[in-house]
Amino acid sequence: MGDKLEERMAEDEGGTTELAEDEANGGRGLGRFAAGVVFGALLGAGIALMFAPERGDKARHRLRRRLERLRETRPRVWVGRAA
């Protein structure tokens, strides 16, 4: 175990440390991670569009109708609970 410690100390004295190498490669690692996140988001969005159950205009229309119904029923629910 003493030999490994001496080797590490010699590496530290030589200016080549694992920490310095990690810091030097950290920028690339972070860039690759960010690129992977972006790629995954784009891939997921494309798959979601392919497997969507209906067209966008129909989905928006249906959502609009549901929101209008919610607005109509909401005041009665809150009035009933306040009393």
PyMOL CGO cylinders between C-alpha atoms (Angstrom):
from pymol import cmd
from pymol.cgo import CYLINDER

trace = [
    CYLINDER, 0.00, 0.00, 0.00, 2.91, 2.34, 0.66, 0.3, 1, 1, 1, 1, 1, 1,
    CYLINDER, 2.91, 2.34, 0.66, 4.15, 1.92, -2.91, 0.3, 1, 1, 1, 1, 1, 1,
    CYLINDER, 4.15, 1.92, -2.91, 0.83, 3.11, -4.36, 0.3, 1, 1, 1, 1, 1, 1,
    CYLINDER, 0.83, 3.11, -4.36, 0.86, 6.15, -2.12, 0.3, 1, 1, 1, 1, 1, 1,
    CYLINDER, 0.86, 6.15, -2.12, 4.39, 6.99, -3.22, 0.3, 1, 1, 1, 1, 1, 1,
    CYLINDER, 4.39, 6.99, -3.22, 3.37, 6.60, -6.88, 0.3, 1, 1, 1, 1, 1, 1,
    CYLINDER, 3.37, 6.60, -6.88, 0.45, 8.97, -6.35, 0.3, 1, 1, 1, 1, 1, 1,
    CYLINDER, 0.45, 8.97, -6.35, 2.67, 11.52, -4.65, 0.3, 1, 1, 1, 1, 1, 1,
    CYLINDER, 2.67, 11.52, -4.65, 5.16, 11.28, -7.51, 0.3, 1, 1, 1, 1, 1, 1,
    CYLINDER, 5.16, 11.28, -7.51, 2.33, 11.87, -10.00, 0.3, 1, 1, 1, 1, 1, 1,
    CYLINDER, 2.33, 11.87, -10.00, 1.19, 14.87, -7.99, 0.3, 1, 1, 1, 1, 1, 1,
    CYLINDER, 1.19, 14.87, -7.99, 4.69, 16.33, -8.01, 0.3, 1, 1, 1, 1, 1, 1,
    CYLINDER, 4.69, 16.33, -8.01, 4.93, 15.80, -11.76, 0.3, 1, 1, 1, 1, 1, 1,
    CYLINDER, 4.93, 15.80, -11.76, 1.84, 17.95, -12.33, 0.3, 1, 1, 1, 1, 1, 1,
    CYLINDER, 1.84, 17.95, -12.33, -0.33, 15.13, -13.68, 0.3, 1, 1, 1, 1, 1, 1,
    CYLINDER, -0.33, 15.13, -13.68, -3.13, 14.44, -11.25, 0.3, 1, 1, 1, 1, 1, 1,
    CYLINDER, -3.13, 14.44, -11.25, -6.44, 12.73, -11.68, 0.3, 1, 1, 1, 1, 1, 1,
    CYLINDER, -6.44, 12.73, -11.68, -8.21, 15.84, -10.46, 0.3, 1, 1, 1, 1, 1, 1,
    CYLINDER, -8.21, 15.84, -10.46, -6.57, 18.00, -13.12, 0.3, 1, 1, 1, 1, 1, 1,
    CYLINDER, -6.57, 18.00, -13.12, -7.45, 15.43, -15.78, 0.3, 1, 1, 1, 1, 1, 1,
    CYLINDER, -7.45, 15.43, -15.78, -11.07, 15.32, -14.58, 0.3, 1, 1, 1, 1, 1, 1,
    CYLINDER, -11.07, 15.32, -14.58, -11.29, 19.11, -14.67, 0.3, 1, 1, 1, 1, 1, 1,
    CYLINDER, -11.29, 19.11, -14.67, -9.79, 19.20, -18.16, 0.3, 1, 1, 1, 1, 1, 1,
    CYLINDER, -9.79, 19.20, -18.16, -12.28, 16.59, -19.42, 0.3, 1, 1, 1, 1, 1, 1,
    CYLINDER, -12.28, 16.59, -19.42, -15.20, 18.00, -17.42, 0.3, 1, 1, 1, 1, 1, 1,
    CYLINDER, -15.20, 18.00, -17.42, -16.13, 20.54, -20.08, 0.3, 1, 1, 1, 1, 1, 1,
    CYLINDER, -16.13, 20.54, -20.08, -16.39, 17.89, -22.75, 0.3, 1, 1, 1, 1, 1, 1,
    CYLINDER, -16.39, 17.89, -22.75, -18.32, 15.58, -20.47, 0.3, 1, 1, 1, 1, 1, 1,
    CYLINDER, -18.32, 15.58, -20.47, -20.82, 18.31, -19.65, 0.3, 1, 1, 1, 1, 1, 1,
    CYLINDER, -20.82, 18.31, -19.65, -21.16, 19.23, -23.33, 0.3, 1, 1, 1, 1, 1, 1,
    CYLINDER, -21.16, 19.23, -23.33, -21.81, 15.63, -24.25, 0.3, 1, 1, 1, 1, 1, 1,
    CYLINDER, -21.81, 15.63, -24.25, -24.38, 15.35, -21.50, 0.3, 1, 1, 1, 1, 1, 1,
    CYLINDER, -24.38, 15.35, -21.50, -26.17, 18.50, -22.68, 0.3, 1, 1, 1, 1, 1, 1,
    CYLINDER, -26.17, 18.50, -22.68, -26.14, 17.24, -26.26, 0.3, 1, 1, 1, 1, 1, 1,
    CYLINDER, -26.14, 17.24, -26.26, -27.63, 13.95, -25.07, 0.3, 1, 1, 1, 1, 1, 1,
    CYLINDER, -27.63, 13.95, -25.07, -30.39, 15.76, -23.19, 0.3, 1, 1, 1, 1, 1, 1,
    CYLINDER, -30.39, 15.76, -23.19, -31.26, 17.87, -26.24, 0.3, 1, 1, 1, 1, 1, 1,
    CYLINDER, -31.26, 17.87, -26.24, -31.20, 14.84, -28.52, 0.3, 1, 1, 1, 1, 1, 1,
    CYLINDER, -31.20, 14.84, -28.52, -33.40, 12.88, -26.12, 0.3, 1, 1, 1, 1, 1, 1,
    CYLINDER, -33.40, 12.88, -26.12, -35.91, 15.73, -25.88, 0.3, 1, 1, 1, 1, 1, 1,
    CYLINDER, -35.91, 15.73, -25.88, -36.13, 16.04, -29.67, 0.3, 1, 1, 1, 1, 1, 1,
    CYLINDER, -36.13, 16.04, -29.67, -36.47, 12.29, -30.09, 0.3, 1, 1, 1, 1, 1, 1,
    CYLINDER, -36.47, 12.29, -30.09, -39.19, 12.16, -27.44, 0.3, 1, 1, 1, 1, 1, 1,
    CYLINDER, -39.19, 12.16, -27.44, -41.10, 15.03, -29.04, 0.3, 1, 1, 1, 1, 1, 1,
    CYLINDER, -41.10, 15.03, -29.04, -40.93, 13.32, -32.44, 0.3, 1, 1, 1, 1, 1, 1,
    CYLINDER, -40.93, 13.32, -32.44, -42.20, 10.04, -31.05, 0.3, 1, 1, 1, 1, 1, 1,
    CYLINDER, -42.20, 10.04, -31.05, -45.00, 11.84, -29.18, 0.3, 1, 1, 1, 1, 1, 1,
    CYLINDER, -45.00, 11.84, -29.18, -46.11, 13.51, -32.42, 0.3, 1, 1, 1, 1, 1, 1,
    CYLINDER, -46.11, 13.51, -32.42, -46.10, 10.22, -34.28, 0.3, 1, 1, 1, 1, 1, 1,
    CYLINDER, -46.10, 10.22, -34.28, -48.20, 8.46, -31.66, 0.3, 1, 1, 1, 1, 1, 1,
    CYLINDER, -48.20, 8.46, -31.66, -50.59, 11.32, -30.82, 0.3, 1, 1, 1, 1, 1, 1,
    CYLINDER, -50.59, 11.32, -30.82, -54.18, 10.02, -30.78, 0.3, 1, 1, 1, 1, 1, 1,
    CYLINDER, -54.18, 10.02, -30.78, -55.59, 12.96, -32.76, 0.3, 1, 1, 1, 1, 1, 1,
    CYLINDER, -55.59, 12.96, -32.76, -54.58, 16.03, -34.72, 0.3, 1, 1, 1, 1, 1, 1,
    CYLINDER, -54.58, 16.03, -34.72, -53.48, 19.14, -32.89, 0.3, 1, 1, 1, 1, 1, 1,
    CYLINDER, -53.48, 19.14, -32.89, -56.44, 21.30, -33.89, 0.3, 1, 1, 1, 1, 1, 1,
    CYLINDER, -56.44, 21.30, -33.89, -58.89, 18.68, -32.65, 0.3, 1, 1, 1, 1, 1, 1,
    CYLINDER, -58.89, 18.68, -32.65, -57.03, 18.29, -29.36, 0.3, 1, 1, 1, 1, 1, 1,
    CYLINDER, -57.03, 18.29, -29.36, -56.96, 22.07, -28.82, 0.3, 1, 1, 1, 1, 1, 1,
    CYLINDER, -56.96, 22.07, -28.82, -60.68, 22.31, -29.57, 0.3, 1, 1, 1, 1, 1, 1,
    CYLINDER, -60.68, 22.31, -29.57, -61.46, 19.51, -27.11, 0.3, 1, 1, 1, 1, 1, 1,
    CYLINDER, -61.46, 19.51, -27.11, -59.28, 21.12, -24.44, 0.3, 1, 1, 1, 1, 1, 1,
    CYLINDER, -59.28, 21.12, -24.44, -60.96, 24.49, -25.01, 0.3, 1, 1, 1, 1, 1, 1,
    CYLINDER, -60.96, 24.49, -25.01, -64.42, 22.89, -24.51, 0.3, 1, 1, 1, 1, 1, 1,
    CYLINDER, -64.42, 22.89, -24.51, -63.29, 21.22, -21.29, 0.3, 1, 1, 1, 1, 1, 1,
    CYLINDER, -63.29, 21.22, -21.29, -61.92, 24.50, -19.94, 0.3, 1, 1, 1, 1, 1, 1,
    CYLINDER, -61.92, 24.50, -19.94, -65.16, 26.30, -20.78, 0.3, 1, 1, 1, 1, 1, 1,
    CYLINDER, -65.16, 26.30, -20.78, -67.15, 23.63, -18.92, 0.3, 1, 1, 1, 1, 1, 1,
    CYLINDER, -67.15, 23.63, -18.92, -64.82, 23.95, -15.96, 0.3, 1, 1, 1, 1, 1, 1,
    CYLINDER, -64.82, 23.95, -15.96, -65.31, 27.72, -15.88, 0.3, 1, 1, 1, 1, 1, 1,
    CYLINDER, -65.31, 27.72, -15.88, -69.08, 27.25, -15.94, 0.3, 1, 1, 1, 1, 1, 1,
    CYLINDER, -69.08, 27.25, -15.94, -69.16, 24.72, -13.09, 0.3, 1, 1, 1, 1, 1, 1,
    CYLINDER, -69.16, 24.72, -13.09, -66.43, 26.21, -10.91, 0.3, 1, 1, 1, 1, 1, 1,
    CYLINDER, -66.43, 26.21, -10.91, -68.41, 29.11, -9.35, 0.3, 1, 1, 1, 1, 1, 1,
    CYLINDER, -68.41, 29.11, -9.35, -71.18, 26.76, -8.19, 0.3, 1, 1, 1, 1, 1, 1,
    CYLINDER, -71.18, 26.76, -8.19, -68.73, 24.43, -6.53, 0.3, 1, 1, 1, 1, 1, 1,
    CYLINDER, -68.73, 24.43, -6.53, -66.98, 27.22, -4.63, 0.3, 1, 1, 1, 1, 1, 1,
    CYLINDER, -66.98, 27.22, -4.63, -70.24, 28.90, -3.62, 0.3, 1, 1, 1, 1, 1, 1,
    CYLINDER, -70.24, 28.90, -3.62, -71.57, 25.60, -2.28, 0.3, 1, 1, 1, 1, 1, 1,
    CYLINDER, -71.57, 25.60, -2.28, -68.44, 25.02, -0.17, 0.3, 1, 1, 1, 1, 1, 1,
    CYLINDER, -68.44, 25.02, -0.17, -68.31, 28.54, 1.20, 0.3, 1, 1, 1, 1, 1, 1,
    CYLINDER, -68.31, 28.54, 1.20, -71.81, 28.33, 2.69, 0.3, 1, 1, 1, 1, 1, 1,
]
cmd.load_cgo(trace, "trace")
